[in-house]
Amino acid sequence: MGCFLIGLLVVILSIGNIIEEANGEISPKILSNIKMMNKRGPYLGIVAPNNFELNPLLASRAYVPYPSLPFIDFAGRRFRFGNISNQRVVIVMTGLGMVNAGVATQLLVSLFRLKGVLHYGIAGNADVSLDIGDVTIPKFWAHSGLWNWQRYGDGIDDELALEAGGDYTRDIGYLQFSKYNNQSDNLLNRVWYQPEEIFPVTGTPEVREHVFWVPVDKSYLDLSRQLKGMRLPQCVNTTCLPRPPKVTIVDRGVSASVFVDNAAYRTFLRSKFNATAIDMESAAVALICHQQALPFVVIRALSDLAGGGSDVSNEADLFGSLAAQNSVDVLVKFVGLLPTHKSKTHS
């Protein structure tokens, strides 16, 4: 009878913890573990988009998980703790798209003592001068999926809805759908690209600011220049890329919760924004770090020419795993370049 009561008490307490977390509250046990791990910080936060990119890092010899508490699960995310090249790291996987990436990154920076954030993974390519497998490090990131869809019949000189109040702007530019079909008219008209509303920790609460292009951390970018010339895998089994992949710093990358497999839109993003990497998460990570005044950099390996058209067939299906591994290899090398004593702590 005593054992039954003890077991019942354990079940009740466990249910209580589940209810607390289901309501968004941090349970006492999880909070205690977070406080304990933060005493060991600060950490480098490492953000991976999904398992396809996360698993090669976890399997890397460079990553050594903490034996005592290798992870903390909270809010549907697993925060993994360990070391890479003598750097303390906490790793989280976001899941697909901008919302998932923003939520996971905000949890990471809010729960743990961090000195910086590194985001990595694969991306579509908009620059035909680069090849599959190349690893890009963009200087700026933008969310290219926030639009004001203009009313049919209005032109480029007509004010957008709510533009007068400062909610929207025509400063960044537009995509006119009628230029991408053969009809004489198109009720879809055009969409205008919009900057994000942000609320930086250095600003006044509830007083918005706007940003479109978010710069990566200058010291991280300067350090990444040492990655040029790094040797990277070129082949998947017996199928090889035309040339060895390279690490290159590029001007810009864009993100939206849209998988771009369209050559015309790829060409537009390149000509309009000078974008190279196209993905679904990086701008969300950048926007969170920017608002939290936390240094960050993004490493994205090119898995395909977005929309097709390269000389390599079966692009992403065939070389996606190689691109993911290349992004991990560059990430690990970059972590090894960071000084262990330097820390800009966020808590």
Secondary structure, 3 states (H helix, E strand, C coil): CHHHHHHHHHHHHHHHHHHHHHCCCCCHHHHHHHHHHHCCCCEEEEEECCHHHHHHHHCCCCEEECCCCCEEEECCEEEEEEEECCEEEEEEECCCCHHHHHHHHHHHHHHCCEEEEEEEEEEEECCCCCCCCCEEEEEEEEECCCEEECCCCCCCCCCCCCCCCCCCCCCCCEEEHHHHCCCCCCCCCEEEECCEEECCCCCCCCCCEEECCEECCHHHHHHHHHHCCCCCCCEECCEECCCCCCEEEEEEEEECCCCCCCHHHHHHHHHHHCEEEEECCHHHHHHHHHHCCCCEEEEEEEEEECCCCCCCCCHHHHHHHHHHHHHHHHHHHHHHHCCCCCCCCEC
